[in-house]
Amino acid sequence: MSKIRITKQFNFETGHALYGYDGKCKNVHGHSYKLNVSVIGEPINDSENVKNGMVIDFGDLKKIVKEEIVDRFDHATVLNKNTPHLELAEELIKRDHNVILVEYQPTSEQMIIDFAQKIKSRLPTDIKLHSLRLQETDTSFAEWFASDN
């Protein structure tokens, strides 16, 4: 049977700040992220299965990524909890803002590593995460490939 890759794209808006950075991104700002999620597997070959012919139902992949990434990160502010931004985060939380405190510098590179772990943990055992592409602007993106990790 052939291995097939399928990809679904997701969009969400997220703010962040890079503590200690020497450019404009040290300031709180946001991006309209595009996340491409590609998985690989063999299409189901069972005429009795309602998902016959599919690697994974796009709806099932959507549910995983929405729950793990989109619903959590959309319109949230992501800050490294090990920086003085913690004071800002606490103030925002008091004002009922959606704040995500992470253990890492919230760059696209570090976010995509986090996203890969979250998505991989939810996929069926016969489906593997192949790659992720996190685009933060029209011209800038980070990519994660299973073959590199």
Secondary structure, DSSP 4 states (H G I P E B T S, - for coil): ---EEEEEEEEEEEEE--TT-SSGGGS-EEEEEEEEEEEEEPPP--TTSTTTT-SS-HHHHHHHHIIIIIHHHTTEEEEETTSTHHHHHHHHHHTT--EEEESS---HHHHHHHHHHHHHTTS-TT-EEEEEEEEEETTEEEEEEGGG-
